[in-house]
Amino acid sequence: DIVMTQTPLSLSVTPGQPASISCKSSQSLLHSDGKTYLYWYLQKPGQPPQLLIYEVSNRFSGVPDRFSGSGSGTDFTLKISRVEAEDVGVYYCMQSIQLLTFGGGTKVEIK
Amino acid sequence: EVQLVESGGGLIQPGGSLRLSCAASGFTVSSNYMSWVRQAPGKGLEWVSVIYSGGSTYYADSVKGRFTISRDNSKNTLYLQMNSLRAEDTAVYYCARAGHYWGQGTLVTVSS
């Protein structure tokens, strides 16, 4: 089974400042089709997860460009260039190369 | 527009059974991989089961032998049959299309 490890567990950010979340997988997420199956989600309180980034670095429809994803193989990062109040919630990474596995989540709050 | 609407949750006694449904619109269920993901109160996301377009099904170890995922192509609906329910199965259950689209979830509470 692929294990997904997210850090940090929580983050307190001043509005307008950047934020970064790391996600490491226990195996490479690079598929033989050339795609890397790593996703990022934001779950706001009382809501289902919403997709932010798919296949490492592709922003989903309607996602602001202050969100960006990067990485390869087993190491991945989600960056928010300038955090806004509406960005609070729990962020999860997920792999889908071998069934599905989620990271433990990173709670982002505003200072 | 893609929509996923879960139903079938509720309060059930330990050892009981429930069948969750996920009605899809805006796409064809059988053409995508579809998953069930759950979230226990105050906890993170846990993958439960997946059915691929070819029909292969897989389960998390925690539900293997008790839960069955299926789909009805004529109704464009995904199902999760849950048997021998335990207290630790208490969670909001979400269906998801290929990780991109998620329903609002349905709450399953297993308690006497």
Interface residues (C-beta under 8 A of the other chain):
Chain A: Y39 Y41 Q43 P48 P49 Q50 L51 Y54 F60 V90 Y92 M94 S96 L99 L100 T101 F102 G103 G104 G105
Chain B: S35 V37 G44 L45 E46 W47 V50 Y58 Y94 A98 G99 H100 Y101 W102 G103 Q104 G105
